[in-house]
Amino acid sequence: MNSIRDCCTALAIAVVCAASPAAVAGVEDEGDAVLLVAKPEMPDINFAQTVVLVTFPQDSGPMGVVLNRDAGLTIGQLFGPDRPELKDIPDPLYLGGPVKPDGMLFLFRAPEHPVKALPVVDDLYLSGDGPIFESLVARPADGGNRKFFAGYAGWAVGQLDAEIRRGDWHVVPVDAETVLAPPMDDLWQRMLVRAASRSAGANATPGTKPGRRLAAH
């Protein structure tokens, strides 16, 4: 557990500091985050029945976190006697993905864009920065304004577009309330309904253009 406690997630910090745009196309060619909703026939067991928040760092492939896999312990339980001052923190830990499962990322709201954080939507950010983590856990649990993850999901440039073309994912817009508000245990089912509703609406309106990033669906 110490490796999670001490993690600043080097990849997350590196992509936050990136300056050059990536040469990518399709779903990966925008700066905004999206939600991926695994289709029922998803072949990858790592992502079966998942909803994944995906961001698009400037000089690497997409990265993000699985929102709906509860690790079964709280942040206080995670750190245990190593950090007794955190023992009463009730925030659940989520399994963010198969990459670096001993590292931690976190979603949080902030009034301004922190330097070492990726913007998600509105006032919501994703980071793996140690000082940001310490500032978050120093505050009382604030009812849906933060979320903690062990590990993350990542794709090589072009890989996610290929998965979408293959039919693995629905792609839907992201909003902070969906990302942060419980419950998460039925999030996948709810997002499947939302994705189906969006698809039906698009099909029922001839001549309308799909939203940017949603052209694959």
N, C-alpha and C positions, 0 to 999 in steps of 0.2 A: 504494500500500500504506500510505502514511502515514495516510490517513483511517481505515483499519481500526485501525491501531496506536493512534491517538489517540481512538478512539470510546468514548464512555461511553453510547451509545445512549439518546438523550433520551426516546424513547417508553418504553423499559423502565423507566427511573428514574421517569418520571411515573406509570406504572401501579402501580409498587410503592408509591408514596406516596399513592395514591388512598384516599379515605375513604368515599365514598358508594356504595351498591350500585347495580348496573346493573339497568335494567328489561328483563330478558331472560327467555326461557322455553325449555322443552325441554332440549336437551343443554347449553345455555348457562346453566342456572339454578342450578348448583352451584358450589362453590368449588374442588373437587378437579380435578386434571389428569386427562386421559385420553389414550389413544393412538388416533389415526385411522389406519386401514389402507385405502389406496386400493383400491377394487374394480378388477378387471381392465379394466372398461369405463370407467374414469375419463376424462371428456372433457377435463379441463384438463391440458395437457402439463406444466405446472409441478409437478404432483403425481402424474403417472403412476408407478405402481410405487413409491410412497413410503410410509413410516411416519412420522407426524408426532406429536410430543409437543405437546399443546395445554394451555395454562393459561388461566384465566379471571379476568383482572384486574377489580377491583371497579367501575370506572367507564368501561370501554371494551369493545370487542368482543374475542373470543378471539384469542390470539396464541400462537405456539409456534415450533418448529424442526423441520425435516426431519432425521431421524436417519440416513438411509442413503444420502446422496449425498456421497461423498468428493471433496474438491476436488483431490486429487492432489498436495498438498504439506503439509509439516509447519509447525508454528508457527515453528520456527527458520528455515525457508526463507522463510516469509511476510515476516518482518521483515528478514532479510538483514543487510546492513552497517549499517542504521539502528540496530539493537539487537544488537550483536555478542555481548552477554552472554546472548542467547537462542538463539544459533545451534545449540546442541546439544539443544534441546528437541524430542523426537521425536513429540509428540502430533500426530496428523493434524488438518487443518482440514476441516470439513464445510460444505457449502452449505446453510445453514439455511432459505432461502426467497427469494422474489423481492422482498421488501420490504427497502429499505436494504441492498443487497448489499455496500456498502462499510463497513458497521458490523459489530461483533462482539458476539455473545452467548456465554455459556458456562454449561454445567451443571456442578455441583460438589457434593460432599458437605461438610457442615459440622455440627459438634455442636450449634450454636445457630443460630437464624434471623438472618442478617445483615439489617440495616435495608434496604439497597438490593438486595433479592433477592425473587423470587417463590417461594413454597413450591411444590414439585412433589409429592413423596411422601416420607414418612419424613424422612430427613436430606438429601434432594436438593433443590437450589435452582437457579433460573435467574436470571441477571443480565446486565447490560451495563455494570456500574459499573467505572470505571477502576481505583480502588484495590483492588477485589476481584481484578481481572485481575492486577495487579502482585503481589498476595500469592500467587496461584495459581502464576504462572510463576517465583516465587522458590523454590518447592519443587521437589524432584526429581519426575520423572514417577512417579505413584503407582498405576500399574496399574489403570486403570478407575474412578478416582474423579473424573474431570473430562473434559469434552468441549467443544471450541471450534467455533463456527459463524460463518460470514460470512453476514449477512442473516437474515431470519426470515419467517415466514408470519403473515398477519393477516387478520381477517375483520371486516366491519361487524357491528353488533349484528343478530342474526337471520339473517345470511347463512349461517352454518355449519349452523344448523338446517334451512334450506332445502336445502342441499346433501345433508344426510343423508336428508331426506324424499325427495329425488330419486333416491337410491340410489347416491351417489358413494362413500360411506365405510362401512366397518365401524367400530364404536366398541368398544374393549376397555379393560379396566382397565390402569393403568400400574404398573410396578414398577421399582425402580432398577436391578436386574440387567439387565433387557431393554434399558433405555435406555443403559446405560453399557458393558456387556460386549461385546467383539468376539466373532465377526465381524459386520460390518454389511452385507457384500455380499449375504448371503442373508436378511437380516432381513425383507424384504417377503414372501418365500415362506413363511418360518416363521410370520409373523404371520397370513397368510391361513389356514394350517392351524389356528392357534389360534382365529381368528374362526369358522371353520367348525365346529370342535369345540364351541365355546360355543353356537353356534346350534343344533346338533344336540342338545346336552344340554338346552337350554331347550325345544325342541320335543318331547323325549321325556319331559318331566315336566309333565303337564297340571296346571294350577292354580297353578303357581309363578309368582311375580312376577319380572319381569326386574329386574336391578339398576338403581338410580338412574343416570341418564344412558344406560342401555342400552335404554330402552324403544323407541327408534326401530328397534331390531334384534331 
